[in-house]
């Protein structure tokens, strides 16, 4: 059964330009590391437009099952991402706003 890993966070107002640069950098990194994303069925990123907290973002990753999600997470954490790119991301995120959840469709 398909599952979704959903990340939500708010970017610090003074870090929006750096976050925009980070998004370009991570997009390029994903292109050169496609083998790490073999288990990802789809990916979407959303920016909050109306309501809620300004600077809010949501990333939605689709996987065939929880095992595929765990495999992907293990591969990412064993890559250079945690030391090369993740600190840049975490520096831009407002404290205590990051969350990660697993969702499954209701039929």
DAURTA-V523663 format. One record per residue. N is the residue number from 1. PSI is psi as a letter, one per 30 degrees, with the letter a starting at -180 (999 if undefined). OMEGA is omega in radians with two decimals (none if undefined). D_CENTER is the distance of its C-alpha to the mean C-alpha in Angstrom with 2 decimals. Layout:
{{N:PSI:OMEGA:D_CENTER} {N:PSI:OMEGA:D_CENTER}}
This chain:
{{1:k:3.13:21.05} {2:k:3.03:17.70} {3:l:3.11:14.94} {4:k:2.99:11.60} {5:k:-3.05:8.77} {6:k:3.08:7.75} {7:k:3.05:5.79} {8:k:3.14:8.15} {9:l:3.09:9.42} {10:k:3.11:12.24} {11:k:3.10:12.86} {12:k:-3.11:16.35} {13:e:-3.10:18.87} {14:f:-3.09:20.23} {15:g:-3.07:16.97} {16:e:3.12:15.99} {17:e:3.11:17.68} {18:e:3.12:16.04} {19:e:3.08:12.53} {20:e:3.08:13.81} {21:e:3.11:15.07} {22:e:-3.14:11.91} {23:e:3.10:10.15} {24:e:-3.13:13.30} {25:e:-3.11:13.32} {26:e:3.09:9.95} {27:e:3.09:11.11} {28:e:3.13:14.38} {29:e:3.12:13.20} {30:e:3.13:11.61} {31:e:-3.11:15.03} {32:f:3.14:16.96} {33:h:-3.08:15.24} {34:f:-3.13:15.29} {35:f:3.12:16.94} {36:f:-3.03:13.86} {37:g:-3.10:12.33} {38:e:-3.10:15.65} {39:f:3.13:14.75} {40:j:3.13:11.94} {41:e:3.11:14.10} {42:l:-3.14:12.00} {43:k:3.06:8.77} {44:k:3.06:8.96} {45:k:-3.12:7.75} {46:k:3.02:10.40} {47:k:-3.14:12.24} {48:k:-3.09:14.82} {49:e:-3.10:18.20} {50:k:3.11:20.87} {51:l:3.12:21.24} {52:a:-3.10:19.27} {53:k:3.10:18.16} {54:k:3.12:18.06} {55:g:-3.12:14.92} {56:k:3.10:12.67} {57:l:3.05:9.34} {58:k:3.04:7.63} {59:k:-3.11:4.95} {60:j:-3.14:7.18} {61:k:3.13:7.58} {62:k:3.11:11.35} {63:l:3.11:13.46} {64:e:-3.12:17.25} {65:l:-3.10:17.53} {66:e:3.12:16.32} {67:e:3.09:17.85} {68:e:3.10:15.74} {69:e:3.12:12.51} {70:e:3.10:14.28} {71:e:3.13:15.46} {72:e:-3.12:12.14} {73:e:3.12:10.93} {74:e:3.12:14.40} {75:e:-3.13:14.38} {76:e:-3.09:11.31} {77:f:3.09:12.93} {78:f:3.12:16.22} {79:a:3.10:15.28} {80:f:-3.12:15.67} {81:e:-3.09:11.99} {82:f:-3.13:12.77} {83:f:-3.06:15.80} {84:e:-3.02:15.29} {85:e:-3.07:11.97} {86:e:3.12:10.31} {87:e:3.09:13.42} {88:e:3.11:13.05} {89:e:-3.09:9.70} {90:e:3.10:11.35} {91:f:-3.11:14.49} {92:f:-3.07:13.23} {93:k:3.08:11.93} {94:k:-3.12:14.98} {95:k:3.06:16.28} {96:g:3.11:15.92} {97:f:-3.09:13.46} {98:k:3.01:10.25} {99:l:3.09:10.26} {100:k:-3.09:8.90} {101:l:3.03:11.26} {102:k:-3.14:12.60} {103:k:2.97:14.52} {104:k:-3.12:17.31} {105:k:3.09:19.35} {106:k:-3.09:22.71} {107:999:none:25.62}}
